[in-house]
Amino acid sequence: MSSTEPSREQRRARRNVRMLGKLAVIALLMFGFGYSLIPLYKKICEITGINVLAVQETLGPKKGNTQVDASRTITVEFDANTSGPMRFRPAVSSLQVHPGEMAQVVYDVVNMQDRSIDVQAIPSYAPQEAAKYFEKLECFCFRQQTLGPKEARQMPVSFYIDPALPKNVKTITLSYTFFEVGLKGKSN
């Protein structure tokens, strides 16, 4: 063996350093991928219209200029879907409102079980473009709710439609999906 050739230990040490470098790069890429998942998920949901619980839905109402446009009438239809042991429906199936006019609708919910449940409502809109013009000031969808055993409750939604809504939109459907959350390991 020549003296210029690295020893077995030196070769092993270099391989270990290269492997450590590769593992560090992989770990950094994995961290970057995990960090980018939340904004990537939000963007995919925004583009596809899936899970339209936008940041404005979780933060509550926006403040804005709400001058009433009495020259237009928008029909707002209300829909309710449920997943779980409850009855959920709007008190009225539709309302006629002018853009900028404050309106309120009540949804009735009944827990059909003999135990308390935690529930959440997720709104969606049709047509999808109407979502950014539908301004909720009060909504049960802003946070999770706890319903006691056999409890019946009326839950209001106060809203207005931004007058900037495109003129071609004459009907908006507000649909809520109401579901039980936190089922795993829950027993009452």
N, C-alpha and C positions, 0 to 999 in steps of 0.2 A: 504494500500500500504506500502510495507516494505521500509526502508531507503536505502537498498542495490540495489533495483531495480531502473534503470534509469528513470528519469521523461520523460514525453511526449516530452518536448522540447529537452532534450538530445538525445532521439531516433531520433527525426526529424533532429537534427543537424548532427548526425552520418550518417543518410541516405543521407542528402544533401552533405556531404563530400564524401561519396562513389559515389554518382551520379556525382559529379564534377570530381572525378578521372576517372570514366568511360568515361565521355564526353571529358576529356583531352586526354585519350588514343585514342578515336575515331578520334578526331581532328588531332592528331599526325599521325595516320595511313592514314587518308585522305591526309594529306600533303605529306607523303612519297609516296603514290600511285600516286598523281599528279606529283610529282618530277620525278618519275621513268617512266612516260609515254613517254617522248621524246626518251630516249635511247631504250626503249622497242619497240616503233613504228619504229625507225630506224633499229633495229635488225630484226623485223618481215619483213619489206620491203626488207632488204638485203637477208634474207633467201628465201622469196617467189619470189623475182625479181620484185615486184610491186614498182612503183615510184622509179626508179633507179637514181633519182637526188641525187648523192652522195655528200659528203662534197667537193670532188675535183671539182665537177661541179660548185659549188657555189663560191669556192675560186679562180677559174681560173686554169691556167696551172701549171703542175709540171715541174720541170727542171730535165733532166736526160741525160744519155749517149745515143746518137742516132746514133750509127754506122749502116750504111746501110747494110742489108743482101741481096745482089744482087742475091743470089742463090734461093731465094723464091719470089713468086709473090702472093699477096693477092688481091682478088677481094673485093672491098668495094661497097656495094649497098646502095643507098640512098632512103629513103622513107619519105613521108610527110603526116601527118594527121592534120586536122583542126577541131576545134570546134568553130563555130562563123562565123561572117560575113566577111570572108576574103578568098582570094585565096592564097594558099601556096604550093610551089613545088620546087624540086631541079632542077637546070639548066641541070644536067646530071643524068642519072639513075645509073651509076656505074663508077668506076675507077679501074685501075690496079696499085697497088703500091707495092714496096718492103718494108719489115719491116725496120724501121728507116728512111725512105725517107719522106721528107716533102711534103705534098700535100694540095691542097685547093679545096673546092667545094663551089659554091654559091647557095643559096636558094633565090627564088623570092617570095615576098609577096606583096599582094595588099589588102588594106582596101577597101571593097566594099561599105562602108557606107558614109553618109554625115556628119559624126561626128568623132572626134578623139577617138581612142581606145587605151587602155593599153593592151599589149599582153605579153605572156611568152611562151617559148618553153621548153619542157621537153624531153630529149633524152632517148632512150632505145636502147639496143644492142641485136643482135642475132648472134651467140650464147651468152648466158648471160656471160660465162666465158671470152669473149673478152672484156668486159667493162673495166677491169683493165689494159688492154694493149693498149687501144685506148686513146691516149694522145692528147687533144685539146689545142692548144696554143692561138687560137682566136675563139670565138664562140658567136653568138647572144644569146645563151642559158644561158650565164653567168649572164644576168640581164634582167629585164623587158624592153620592148621597147614601145614607144608611136608612133603610126601611125596617121598622120593627115587624114582629110577627103579625100577619094579617092586616098590616097598616095600609090605609088608603090616604093618598095625598094629592092635592092639586098643586101643580108646579107651573108658574107663569114664565112666559117668554115675552119680554118687552123689546120692540125693535122699530126701526124705520128703514126705508129703502132710500139709499143715496140718490138724489135727483140726477146724478151723472149716469145712471143706468141707461144703457143704449136704448134708443127709442123702439127698436124692433122687439124688445123683450116685453111681452104683455102678461106673461104668467110665470110665476116662480113657484117651484115646489120645495118646501122645507121638509126634509125627512130626517127623523131621528131613529137611530138604532140604539135600543136600551138593553144593556146586558149586565149580568152579575160579574163582579170582579173579585179576585182573591179567593177562588174556590179551593185551591190546594191547601190542604192542612187545616181548613176552617171547620170548626164544629162548635155549635151552640146548643 
